[in-house]
Amino acid sequence: MRTFERLESEVRGYIRSFPTIFTKAQNAVLTDEGGNQYIDFLAGAGSLNYGHNNPVLKQSIIDYLASDGIVHGLDMATSAKERFLRTFEERILKPRKLQYKLQFTGPTGTNAVEAAIKLARNATGRQNIISFTNGFHGVTLGALALTGNRKFREAAGVPLTHVHRAPYSGYFGMDVDTIAMLDKLIADPSSGVDHPAAVIVECVQGEGGLNVAGLNWLKKLEQLCRRYEIMMIVDDIQAGCGRTGSFFSFEPAGINPDMVTLSKSLSGFGLPLSIVLLKPEHDVWKPGQHNGTFRGNNMAFATATTALNHYWGDGRFQASIEKKAQTVTQYLNKLVKNYPDAEMTRRGRGMMQGLAFKDPALADHVTSIAFQNGLIIETSGGRDEVVKLLAPLTIEPEKLLAGLDIIEQAVAETVSQAKGNSFTKKEVEA
Ligand SMILES: *Cc1c(COP(=O)(O)O)cnc(C)c1O
């Protein structure tokens, strides 16, 4: 690891939690230089829903390169892009009766968020955006202003403005209707909350600690947006592409957002690719007004098209996700019940679930023991108090169980060590 310590900036992050040098990966297993294998419950923070080096996707990219397909084409028309657009329409939009145009942004998720809020501001002529407590939307300045996490906000260096923070679903407990609160603030011309251009929301908060928006809450948020002519943006960068079961995380709520951002697992292969889905009537962009050298990544188009055809042509993949999600739910419920001293609750939906610990130090301890025992898993949440399971959706059922068993072992060890006070509580970074 010395090369990294000497040459790589202090900004490096995940490398610190998993201090080994990885060489290879297949589906849900990573291998390091020493030949040690690790089950991957991080999956590129949700970028590898179809696993590492998925053979079907790998073949499509090999074929594409072998045929001298365009690798870089700015945002010019290519046959790979045309195939992706048609497939996305056929496999995703049409069956869900959704009508969106696609905007290809720069390759990162945060760039899709920047494009969406810029468009909302331009289309409405308003500046204010509503974002929610504990939301995470990226770390470039516009998206960072929407993000709640203090560590990221502190690094901004300038004021983060033009955003009003509203309490998320359940933020004050289930008895407080946070939509009614927001409604009153918007309805009152002198509340001090400027009429917003848009609200941006994650249906399950990925980085914010697996908080789940109630389906009825989402419906009421949509109604509020319609009533006050505010655009509703769903940031589906982490929760989308099947992570919660359905392709979009908002499907079970039956809503129809004005814009949707997608990135992380969109390419299917871990390649950077980001889009904004926008209702045609909002498409007020002038040609090239939001640009970027790497808009639309043709290799990613090739793998994304294959992923959509292979996994989303019928309901089988979705059914398999739901089955695995049930396994996770049952297993985590069992842990919550069997280890009361750990003071855990289960959080999340679909294949983005986790364990929230009352004491964040315990969550941290669980992930480091898990790593020693061959499982890659991270924490999330405002106090890093949630152990977050993001296994590839394609994980073999026995590997899923093996990973869950490692978590159980880590929880058991953590509880017994905490009782003996054999580890001191770490200062919790905010
Ligand atoms: C990861 C993420 C982003 C930012 O994507 P980057 O590619 O890291 O810029 C934005 N929104 C959500 C919900 C995310 O999970």
The ligand as an SDF file (V2000), in Angstrom:
LIG
                    3D

 15 15  0  0  0  0  0  0  0  0999 V2000
  -23.6360    8.3550   -6.3600 C   0  0  0  0  0  0  0  0  0  0  0  0
  -24.7730    9.2610   -6.4090 C   0  0  0  0  0  0  0  0  0  0  0  0
  -24.6990   10.5210   -7.0540 C   0  0  0  0  0  0  0  0  0  0  0  0
  -23.4270   11.0420   -7.6340 C   0  0  0  0  0  0  0  0  0  0  0  0
  -22.8800   10.2440   -8.6450 O   0  0  0  0  0  0  0  0  0  0  0  0
  -21.3250   10.4060   -8.9870 P   0  0  0  0  0  0  0  0  0  0  0  0
  -21.1130    9.5210  -10.1830 O   0  0  0  0  0  0  0  0  0  0  0  0
  -20.5660    9.9390   -7.7910 O   0  0  0  0  0  0  0  0  0  0  0  0
  -21.0900   11.8370   -9.2680 O   0  0  0  0  0  0  0  0  0  0  0  0
  -25.8470   11.2970   -7.0960 C   0  0  0  0  0  0  0  0  0  0  0  0
  -26.9970   10.8880   -6.5520 N   0  0  0  0  0  0  0  0  0  0  0  0
  -27.1060    9.6980   -5.9180 C   0  0  0  0  0  0  0  0  0  0  0  0
  -28.4290    9.2940   -5.3550 C   0  0  0  0  0  0  0  0  0  0  0  0
  -25.9960    8.8600   -5.8030 C   0  0  0  0  0  0  0  0  0  0  0  0
  -26.0930    7.7080   -5.1520 O   0  0  0  0  0  0  0  0  0  0  0  0
  1  2  1  0
  2  3  1  0
  2 14  2  0
  3  4  1  0
  3 10  2  0
  4  5  1  0
  5  6  1  0
  6  7  2  0
  6  8  1  0
  6  9  1  0
 10 11  1  0
 11 12  2  0
 12 13  1  0
 12 14  1  0
 14 15  1  0
M  END
$$$$
